[in-house]
């Protein structure tokens, strides 16, 4: 019965669905995380007018670590801490991998 509940409650995990960093960047998630592209732009170029840094081409390990720290209330601002808190355990790495795959902006 417990396995059945897991299949019903977490269908993505049941079928081995991977987390799409691109989808989170473009659309957010179903847990309240806003789309990263709203501030950091779809190409990861950032927006200096609002203090959103460029993320394209940065090392994935550092980006994932930053998101995880923000989820713990360390670093970033209140908005980023709220977004990071809304990410599942696998989503920070997926988002970081996606931004790292983009060409760095000059």
Long-range contacts (C-beta under 8 A, 24 or more apart in sequence): 18-94, 19-88, 19-90, 19-91, 19-94, 20-94, 20-98, 21-91, 21-93, 21-94, 21-95, 21-96, 21-97, 21-98, 21-99, 22-98, 24-87, 24-91, 24-94, 24-95, 24-98, 25-95, 25-98, 25-99, 29-86, 29-87, 29-88, 29-91, 31-86, 31-87, 31-88, 32-82, 32-86, 33-83, 33-84, 33-86, 33-87, 33-91, 34-79, 34-83, 36-83, 36-95, 36-99, 40-99, 43-102, 43-105, 44-99, 44-102, 44-105, 45-105, 46-105, 51-77, 54-104, 54-105, 55-99, 55-102, 56-99, 56-102, 56-103, 56-104, 56-105, 57-99, 57-100, 57-102, 57-103, 57-104, 57-105, 58-99, 58-100, 58-104, 59-100, 60-93, 60-96, 60-97, 60-99, 60-100, 61-96, 62-96, 63-92, 63-95, 63-96, 63-99, 63-100, 64-92, 64-93, 64-95, 64-96, 67-92, 67-95, 67-96, 68-92
